[in-house]
Amino acid sequence: MRVSARDMAAATPAGRDRYVDLLRVASLGTVIAGHWLMAAVSSDGIGNLLALVPALQVLTWGLQIMPVFFFVGGFSHALSYRSLARRTEGSVYAAFLRARLRRLLRPTLAFVLVWAAVALAVQLAGRGDGPLTGAALRLVTQPLWFIGIYLAMVAFTPPLLKLHERHGWAAFAALAGAAALVDVLRFVLGVPYVEFLNFALVWLAVHQLGFLRADGRIRRPAVLAAAGLAGAALLVACGPYPLSMVGMPGEKVSNMAPPTLALLCHGLWLVGAVQLAARPAGAWLERPRVWRAVVTANGVAMTAFLWHLTAMLAVYGAQLALGMDLPAPATAAWWAQVPVRILAAAALTGVFVALLRRFEAPAPARPADPAGTAAGPVAALGITLCLLGVLGLSMTGLGGLLDGHSATLIAVPLTAPAAIAMALGGAWLVERSAPARRVRLRG
């Protein structure tokens, strides 16, 4: 039986940190709105508004808010793992992965399978090479990089949480220092491929800040925000780092792919800034209507994130199907259409959420096969396959299902069908790696 958002809000424990739930929803909502605004679609293809109007790139210092989501993830994972460790017999690691990933992987795999079927049908019909169709099949899976990175954070939570419990801020400093060293090796000494280590080091450092918040150890958020903002500004002004905190097409250096020390400083400033707002926001969230809205949004946030680009592309597709002209991006006519397009995309995303939210709801428990000492390794293998498959699909896109198009992931060529198979197989292994009883996680 599905529990309503009203009932869930009414049953909220007195000690729950409601501000974390608000940050989770607000960060994903900001990313969605940013994607809708940045997409510069014309009859020639899909571009990036920030590349066409470079002066707008400074907005990414406030709107590139993914570090906040990963920070919130660290907080939630710390509470969840500790709660589970107190109540679970056998492999805590396997039980943690299974309970933590079910709500994430079910909507993700549903999205992947639906879009794979659509892409296959389009390509069999011989319509996969058009400027808009081809770009859409590449673009629609790009946000899956976020899912892959998040899976890695879940996988590394137990060892990094132990490191945090022993060393506190020093554990964060070690990750941040390693990320800085990677940039030195990359930009100063020219060591090839070393920059890819920062996909782990930068995001795991931000995730580690969530552990510190869970233990109440971020006591001077203003200092953290000021240090992060000053560090990012200094690195951009004096170093090889670009102004934009999101990737730009054709740029030689990106702060995002792979992440840089400038992006880590950006994350520090954002974490400090949101911490400064925690107390007033906490009082606001005590209002029943406000809290019910946050609970409702949290229940569908991942589904909305996965399908928001589909909705945006459908709005542009409807314009073309109706014979409407697409104004040149960044012109006055284009800006005039922005509010209408965003409202239409939001409405269509709501339709997708209504149809597909069932995949985000908690699933009933199923029997588990492995047990005992084998459960942990099976779960570790499963989540590794999942994150590699999801990351691989974010790189390959779905435009080359029939011609063997591949992308290189950690020096290995990977096709979209292989990436999908890895994600599905990994999810199955994680599902079968833990005891069958249902586990309710905090956070």
N, C-alpha and C positions, 0 to 999 in steps of 0.2 A: 504494500500500500504506500503510495507516495505521500510524503509529509509536506504540507503547504509551507510556504515561506513565513506566513503569519505564525504557524505553530512553532517553526524552528526559531523564529525571533523571540517568541514568548518563552521558549525553553533555554535561552542562552544563559550559560553559567555566569554568576556574578563576577567571577575573576577573569573572564575572557577579555583579551586585548582587542577591542573592537576596531581600533585605529588600524591595525594590521590588515583587517578585512577591507577597510576602506582603501588603503594604499594598494592592495592587490587589484581591486576593481578600477581605481583611478588610473593606475599605471597602464593596464591593458586598454582602457578606454582612450587614454591619450595616444597610445600607439596606433589604435584604429583610426582615430581622427586625423593623425598625422599622415598615415598612409593615404587616406582619402584625399587629403589636401595636396600631397606631393605628386600624386599621379598626374602626369601631363599627357593626356591621351589626345592624339589627333588621327586623321585618316592614314598617316604614314607610320604609326606605331605608338609605343608607350615610352615616354621620357620621364625626366625628373624635374619638378618645378625648381628645386634648389640649385640645380645645375644651370637652368635658364636664367634664374635671378639670384646670382651669388650673394647679394646683400642679405637675402633671407636666411642664409646659413647660420647666422648668429642665433636664430630662434631655436636651433637644435640644442643649445646650452640649457634650455628649459624643457624642451619637448622630447629630447632623447632620454626617456625615463625608464628604459629597460633595467638599468642598474637598481632602481627601486624595487622592481618585481623580484629580482634575484636576491636582494637584501631581505625582502619579506619571506622569500623561500627559505633562506637560512634560518630565520626566526622560527618558522613553522616546522621545519625539519628537526630542529633541536628539541622542541617540545614533543613532537611526535615520537622521535626515537627514544627519548628518555621515558616517556609514558609507556611505550611498548616494551621496553627492556624490563620494566618493573612487573609486567603482567604476562610475559610470554615465556613458555618453555621451548627448548630446542633452538633453532636458528633464528635469532632476533633479526639478523641481516635479511634473510629471505622473507620473513614476515613483514618487515618494514618496506622492502622494495615492492612486494606484492600489494600491500595495502595502499602505499603511496602512489603507485603507478596506475592502478586500475582506472581511476577517474580521469587520468591524463591520457592514457593510451586508447581507451575505448572511443572517445570522440575523434582522436587523431587518426586512428586506423579507419574509422568510418569515412572520414573526409578523404583519406588517401584512396580507398577503394572506389568511392563514388566518382572522384575525379579521374582515376585511372580508366574506369569504364567510359566516361565521357571522352577522354582523350583518345582512347582506342577507337571509339565510334567515329570521331571527327577525322582521324587519320585514315581509317578504312574508307571513308567517304571521299578522301582526297582533298580535304579542306584544312589540312593542318599546317600549310606553308604560307598562309596569308600574313600580311604585316601585323594585323591585330590578333588573329587567331594564334599564330606562332608565338607572339610575345606573351599572350595570355597563358599559354601552356607552360611557358618558362617562368612567368611571374608568380603564378598562383601557389606554387610550392615553396617559394623563397622564405616566407615566415616560419617554415618548419625548422630553420636553423635554431630558433629560440627553443623549440621543443627538445631538439637534440642536446643543446647546452644544458637545459634544465634536467634532462635525464642524467647527464654526467654529474650534476650537482647532487642529485638524489643518491647516485651510486657512491660518491665520495663522502657522503655525510658521516657515516660511522667513524672512519679513521680520522677525518678532520675535526670531528666533534671531540674525540679523545685528545687530539693535539691542542684544541682550544682549552679543554678543561685543565690541561697541564700547564699551558703557557699563556693563555689569554691573549692580550694585545700583541705579544711577541710572535704568536702564530700568524696573525694577520700581517705583521711587519715582515715576516720571512717570505710570505707569498708576494707582498708588494715589492720587496727588495729583489726577489727573483724576476718579477715582471720588468723592473727597471734594468736589471742586468741583461735580460733578453733584448731590450731596446738598444742598449749599448753595443752588444754583439752585432745587432742588426745594422744600426745606422753608423756606428763608428768603425767597427772592424769588418763589416761586410760579410759576416758569416751567413752562408746561405741556409734557408729553410728554418733557421732558429726562431723566426718570428711566430711560427705556428704554435709554439709552446704557450704563447700568451692567450690563445683561446681557452686554455685551462687556467693559467695563473691569474689573469686579470679577473675573470668571472668568479673563480673560486675565492679570490680575495674579497670581492664584494659580498659573496655568500657568507664568508667568515664574519663580516660585520653583523649579519643577522644573528649569529651565535652570541656575539657580544651584547646585542640588544636583549636577547632572551635572558641573559644574566644581569641585566641592568647596568652594564659597564660602559655605556656611552653616556657619560655624565656631562660632557661639555660639547654639545652639538654645534654651538656657534663657532668654537675653535675648529672643529672638524670641517664645517662648511667653508669657513674663511681659508683654511689651509688648502682644501681641495680646489676652491675657485682660483686662488692665487697660483697654485701649482699648475693648473690647466692653462691659465692665461700666460704664464711665463713660458711653458713648453711650446705653446702655439706661437707666441711672439718671437722666441729665440731659437726654436728647434725646427726639425723637419716635419712637424705635425700640421695637418690642415685645420682650418677653422671649423669645418663641419664635424659634428659628433656622430653623423651617420655617413654611410658610404655614398660616394658620388661616382657616377659613371665615368670611366676613363682616367681617374686620378691615379697618380703614381703611388701615393701613400694614402691609406685609409686608416682612420681611427677605429674602425669597426672590424675590418676583415683583413688581417687579424687585429684584435684589440691592441691598443698601445697604452703606454704609461699615461698619456694625456686623457684617455678615456677612463682610466682608473681614478685619476684626480677628479674628473667630472663626476664619477660615481660617488666619491667622497663628499663633494660639495652637495650633491643631491640628497644623500643620506643625512648629512647634517641639517640641511634645510627642512626636510620632512620631519625630523626629530624635533625641531623647534616648534612645529605646529601640533605636536602630539597632544599637549594638554588641552588647548581650546577645542580641538577636534574631538577629543574624547568626551567632553561635556556635551557637544552637539550630537554625538552618536547615541547618547542616552535617550534622545527623543524617540518614541516608538515608531513613528512613521519613517523617520530617517533610517533607523536601524533595519526596519523591514525592507526598505528599498535596497540597502546594502546587501542584506541576506539574499534577496531575490536576484540581484545582479551577480553575486558570487556563484549562484547556482547555475548560471548560463554563460559565465565570462569566457570560458575556454571555447565553447561552441561559437560564440560571437567572434572571437579572435580568429578562429580557423576559417570562417566563412565570410569575413568582411570584405576581402579582396574579390571573392566571387560575386558578392553583391555589387561592388563598385563596377566590375567589368560588365555585369549584366545591365547596369544603368546606361553605360556607354553603348553597349550593344543595342539596347532598345532605342537609343537616339538614332543610331545608324539605320536600324530596321525601319524606323518611321520616316526616314529620309531627311532627318534634321542635320543641319550643318554643325560640325564640331569646330568651334573657333580656335584659332591658333593659341596655344598655351601662353599664359601670362599677359594676354591682351585684355582690354577693358571688357570685351564681350565674354571672354573666358571667365574673368573674375565675377561677372554678373551672374553667371550660371552656377558658381560654386555652392552657394547656399541651397539651391534647389537640388543639385546633384547629391550633396551630403545628406539632405533630408530623405531623398529617395533611396540612397544606399542604406541609411539607417533603418528605414521601413522594411526594405527587402532583407536586411540582416535579421530583423525581428521575425520575418517569415521563416527564414532558415532555422532560427533558434526554436521557434514553435514546432517545427517539423522534426528537428534532430536533437533536441535537448535530452531526450530519453537516453542517449548514449553517454551523457555526462552524469546521469543519476547513478548512485551506488548500485553495483550489480550484486545479485545473490551469490553466496559462496558456492564454490564447486569443489569436488574432490581433488586433492593434491596427490601427485604420484611420489616424488622423492621425499625422503624424510631424513632426520638425523643429520649426520655430518655432510651428506651430499647436498643438502638443500642450499647452503650458502654458495658453493661453487656453481650450481645450476642457475641460481638467481643472478650471480655475477655474469655468467655467460649470456644469460637472457638479456639483461639490461645493456650489455656491451653490443650485442647484435642490434638491439632496438635503436640505440643512439647512433650507431654507424649507419644503419639503414635510413633513419630519419634525416640525418645530416647529409647523407649521400643523395637522397631524393630532393632535398632543398637545393643541391648544386646541379643535378642533372635536369630537373624539371620533368615535364611529361610530354615534351614535344618530339622525342625520338624513340617512342616505344617500339616502332616497327623497323627502324633502321640501325639499331644498336648504338645509338648515341650514348656516350659515356662522359663522366667527369672523374677527375683524379682526387681521391680521398685518401690521405696519408700514403701517398705514393702508389696507390692501387687504383686502376681504372674500375669504375663501377657504373653499371647501367641502371636505368630506372626499374626494370623488372627485378633485377637482383636486389636493389635497395628495398623494394616492397617486400620481397620474400624474406630478407633479413629482419625487417621490422616485425612482420607477422610471426616468424619463427621465434624471435626473441620474446615477443609478448606471450607466446604460448609457454615458453620455458619459465618466464617469471610467474605466470599464473599457476603453473604446476609445482612451484618450488617451495610452497609454504603450507602450513596446516590449513585445513579446510574451514575452520571456524572463522566467523567474521570478526574483524578487529576494528574498533572505533578509535580513530587517531585524534589527538588534540592538534590544534593549529590549523 
